[in-house]
Amino acid sequence: ASIGVSIISNPKMEASSFIKEADIAMYEAKVQGRNGIIFFNDELAKRVEWKLEIERLLHFSLEDNEITLNYQPQYNSENEIIGCEVLTRWDNEKLGDVSPTEFIPISEKTGFIIELGYHILEESFQMLNHWEEKGIYLDQMAINISMRQLFHHTFLYDVKELCDKYLTKEQRSKIVFEITETSVAEDVKQLIINMRILQDYGIRFSMDDFGTGYSSLSYLRQLPINEIKIDKSFVSELNNTQGQEERSFIEAIFAIAKNLRLNIVAEGIENEEQQKFVVGQKCDILQGHYFSQPLKDYEFEKLFLDAKQVEHKAL
């Protein structure tokens, strides 16, 4: 049971307001994992108001050109840029910079993720094409896809339409859709069907945040994925003196992935020790602030082209 409690502190409070507060507290109890009691308070009220304001203003974000994309470089073991992950940013005039951890879940809950996701795909596909025209050739471009998108009735058509409009057959093979194992839907059969159709277009799949769910191995066996992305929470523990368990866990993930012939991405690399460890495990792709923070498109271009120039001079 989830119980929400509101204390009548104001004798003039109307019944509807009192019930609304108790209702808000009850939903907070559900969000926190159920089987609990939450008392309504001012802090909770502010948090709810903040979420409602995000929800309201989010619907105007695209028409007001407030949504932008950043690109975090991905490197191989030789420290060469071979790809990027597309990350969404929202800068609102009233709210300022809103974290994706706040507005993405709200956009999924409200259904706005369909419109937002289409925008992200279109901008990303165009950017990949634009970069190749400037001599920036990547092995892959990773884009986060929610389950709500994957199961939406227009998604497969939208992806095909955007692929036909912006990408060559070779460029499509560079697109990687990242899905999280914690959000894999109950309808695994339909998910596999949709993934197979998208793979026919040339698109590859990555299992994001790998190791944080409960059915990792069963998903590896069932889903037609091409890559796994080790969650940064494990990588961050590698330089911890008590982190032997994390090291052993990551070593086990590498062993499994190699046996299944899957590419491996290590994200959240913050220092040289972490970098050396995953390279020693023959990690395919490395990502994190140790190499670069997420960049605007022109910053990514400069970083890539400057690195190529250095390579040519070295030759």
C-alpha positions in Angstrom: 0.0 0.0 0.0 1.1 3.6 -0.7 -0.3 6.1 1.7 -0.3 9.9 1.4 -1.0 12.0 4.5 -1.9 15.7 4.7 -2.3 17.5 8.0 -5.1 20.2 8.3 -3.1 23.1 9.6 -5.3 25.8 8.2 -8.9 25.8 9.3 -9.9 27.7 6.2 -8.5 25.1 3.8 -11.1 23.7 1.4 -11.7 20.0 1.2 -10.6 19.8 -2.4 -7.1 21.3 -1.6 -6.7 19.0 1.4 -7.5 15.9 -0.7 -5.2 17.1 -3.5 -2.3 17.4 -1.0 -2.9 13.9 0.3 -3.1 12.7 -3.3 0.2 14.3 -4.2 1.8 12.7 -1.1 0.4 9.3 -2.1 1.8 9.5 -5.6 5.2 10.4 -4.1 5.0 7.3 -2.0 4.4 5.3 -5.2 7.4 7.0 -6.9 9.6 6.0 -4.0 8.9 2.3 -4.4 5.5 1.8 -2.8 4.8 0.2 0.6 5.4 3.5 2.4 3.8 6.6 4.0 4.6 10.1 2.8 3.5 13.3 4.6 2.7 16.3 2.5 5.0 19.3 3.1 6.2 22.5 1.5 9.3 20.9 0.0 7.1 18.3 -1.7 4.8 21.0 -2.9 7.7 22.9 -4.5 9.0 19.8 -6.2 5.5 19.0 -7.7 5.1 22.6 -8.8 8.6 22.5 -10.5 7.7 19.3 -12.4 4.3 20.8 -13.5 6.1 23.9 -14.7 8.6 21.7 -16.7 5.7 19.8 -18.2 3.9 23.0 -19.2 6.9 24.8 -20.7 8.4 21.6 -22.4 5.5 21.7 -24.9 6.8 25.0 -26.3 10.5 24.1 -26.3 10.7 22.9 -29.9 8.8 25.8 -31.5 10.8 28.3 -29.4 14.1 26.6 -30.5 15.2 25.9 -27.0 16.2 22.3 -27.6 19.8 21.8 -28.8 22.0 18.7 -29.2 25.5 18.1 -27.8 27.9 15.4 -29.0 30.2 13.5 -26.6 33.2 12.1 -28.4 33.8 8.3 -28.3 37.4 7.1 -28.6 39.2 3.8 -29.4 42.1 2.4 -27.4 44.5 4.5 -29.5 42.8 7.7 -28.4 41.3 8.4 -31.8 37.8 9.8 -32.1 35.7 7.2 -33.8 32.1 8.2 -32.8 29.9 10.2 -30.6 26.8 10.0 -28.4 24.0 12.5 -29.0 22.9 14.3 -25.9 19.8 16.5 -25.6 19.9 19.9 -23.8 17.1 22.3 -22.9 17.7 25.9 -22.0 14.5 27.7 -21.1 14.2 31.4 -20.6 12.3 31.0 -17.3 13.8 27.8 -15.9 17.3 28.1 -17.2 19.3 24.9 -18.1 17.0 21.9 -17.2 18.8 18.6 -16.7 17.8 15.8 -19.1 17.3 13.6 -16.0 14.4 15.9 -15.2 12.8 16.7 -18.5 13.3 13.4 -20.4 11.2 11.3 -17.9 8.5 14.0 -17.9 8.5 14.0 -21.7 8.1 10.2 -21.7 5.3 10.3 -19.2 3.4 13.0 -21.2 4.0 11.5 -24.6 6.0 14.5 -25.7 9.0 12.2 -26.2 7.5 11.2 -29.6 7.7 14.7 -31.0 11.0 15.4 -29.2 12.5 12.1 -30.3 11.6 12.8 -34.0 13.4 16.2 -33.7 16.5 14.6 -32.2 16.6 11.9 -34.9 16.2 14.4 -37.7 18.9 16.8 -36.3 21.3 13.9 -35.7 20.9 12.4 -39.2 21.4 15.8 -40.8 24.5 16.4 -38.7 26.1 13.0 -39.6 25.5 13.8 -43.3 26.8 17.4 -42.8 30.0 16.2 -41.1 30.8 13.7 -43.8 30.6 16.6 -46.3 33.2 18.3 -44.2 35.5 15.3 -44.2 34.5 14.1 -40.7 34.0 10.4 -40.9 32.8 8.5 -37.8 32.3 4.8 -37.2 29.1 5.4 -35.3 26.7 8.0 -33.9 24.8 6.7 -30.8 21.2 8.1 -30.1 19.2 7.3 -27.0 15.8 5.8 -27.8 13.0 5.3 -25.2 10.7 2.3 -25.1 7.8 4.6 -25.7 9.3 5.6 -29.0 10.1 2.1 -30.1 6.5 1.0 -29.5 4.8 4.0 -31.0 2.8 3.2 -34.1 4.6 5.8 -36.3 8.2 5.2 -35.1 9.3 2.6 -37.7 7.8 4.7 -40.5 9.4 7.9 -39.2 12.9 6.3 -38.9 12.6 4.9 -42.5 11.4 8.2 -43.8 14.3 10.1 -42.1 16.8 7.5 -43.3 15.6 7.8 -46.9 15.7 11.6 -46.7 19.1 12.2 -45.1 21.3 9.1 -45.0 23.0 6.8 -47.5 23.0 3.1 -46.9 26.6 3.3 -45.5 25.6 6.2 -43.2 22.7 4.2 -41.8 25.0 1.5 -40.6 26.7 4.1 -38.4 23.6 4.9 -36.5 23.3 3.1 -33.1 20.1 3.2 -31.1 20.8 3.0 -27.3 18.1 1.3 -25.2 18.3 0.8 -21.5 17.9 -2.7 -20.0 16.0 -1.3 -17.1 13.3 0.0 -19.4 12.9 -3.0 -21.7 9.2 -3.6 -22.0 7.2 -6.6 -21.0 6.3 -7.2 -24.7 9.8 -8.5 -25.6 8.5 -10.3 -28.7 7.2 -7.1 -30.3 10.3 -5.3 -29.3 12.4 -7.9 -31.1 10.2 -7.6 -34.2 10.7 -3.8 -34.2 14.4 -4.1 -33.6 14.8 -6.5 -36.5 12.9 -4.2 -38.9 15.2 -1.3 -37.9 18.2 -3.5 -38.4 17.0 -4.2 -41.9 17.4 -0.4 -42.5 21.0 -0.8 -41.3 20.6 0.5 -37.8 22.5 -1.1 -34.9 21.5 -1.5 -31.2 23.3 -0.9 -28.0 22.3 -1.9 -24.5 22.8 1.2 -22.4 23.5 1.2 -18.6 24.4 -2.5 -18.8 24.6 -4.2 -15.4 22.0 -2.1 -13.6 19.0 -4.3 -14.4 18.0 -7.7 -13.1 17.9 -9.7 -16.3 21.0 -8.6 -18.1 22.0 -12.1 -19.3 18.6 -13.1 -20.5 18.3 -9.8 -22.5 21.7 -10.5 -24.1 20.4 -13.8 -25.2 17.0 -12.7 -26.5 17.5 -9.2 -28.0 19.4 -8.7 -31.3 21.9 -6.1 -29.9 25.3 -5.3 -31.4 26.9 -3.6 -28.4 26.7 -3.2 -24.7 27.5 -0.1 -22.7 28.9 -0.6 -19.2 27.2 1.7 -16.7 29.4 4.5 -15.4 28.5 3.6 -11.8 30.8 0.6 -12.2 33.5 2.4 -14.0 33.6 5.1 -11.3 34.5 2.5 -8.7 37.6 1.3 -10.5 40.0 3.7 -8.7 38.4 2.9 -5.4 40.7 0.8 -3.1 37.7 -1.2 -2.2 36.7 -1.6 -5.8 37.9 -5.2 -6.5 34.3 -6.4 -6.8 33.6 -3.8 -9.5 36.8 -4.9 -11.3 35.8 -8.5 -11.2 32.3 -7.6 -12.3 33.5 -5.6 -15.3 36.0 -8.3 -16.2 33.1 -10.8 -16.3 31.0 -8.4 -18.5 34.0 -8.2 -21.0 34.3 -12.0 -21.0 30.6 -12.5 -21.7 30.5 -9.8 -24.4 33.5 -11.2 -26.2 32.0 -14.7 -26.3 28.8 -13.2 -27.7 30.9 -11.1 -30.2 29.5 -7.8 -29.0 31.2 -4.5 -29.0 31.8 -2.9 -25.6 31.6 0.8 -24.7 32.8 2.0 -21.3 31.2 5.3 -20.3 32.0 7.7 -17.5 35.8 7.4 -17.7 37.1 10.2 -15.5 40.8 9.4 -15.0 43.9 7.6 -16.4 43.5 4.6 -14.1 40.0 3.9 -15.4 41.1 4.4 -18.9 44.1 2.0 -18.6 41.9 -0.7 -16.9 39.3 -0.8 -19.7 41.9 -0.7 -22.4 43.6 -3.6 -20.7 40.3 -5.5 -21.1 40.4 -4.7 -24.8 37.5 -2.3 -24.6 36.3 -1.2 -28.1 35.0 2.3 -27.3 35.8 4.7 -24.5 33.8 7.7 -23.4 33.9 10.2 -20.5 35.1 13.5 -19.2 38.7 12.2 -19.1 38.6 12.6 -22.9 36.0 15.3 -23.5 32.8 16.7 -22.1 29.8 16.8 -24.4 30.4 19.5 -27.1 28.3 21.7 -29.4 28.5 20.7 -33.1 31.1 23.2 -34.1 33.3 22.3 -31.0 33.1 18.7 -32.0 34.1 19.5 -35.5 37.1 21.5 -34.3 38.3 18.8 -31.9 38.0 16.1 -34.7 39.7 18.1 -37.4 42.5 19.4 -35.1 43.2 15.8 -34.1 43.4 14.7 -37.7 45.8 17.5 -38.5 48.1 16.4 -35.7 48.0 12.8 -37.0 49.0 14.0 -40.5 51.9 16.0 -39.2 53.1 13.0 -37.2 53.1 11.0 -40.4 
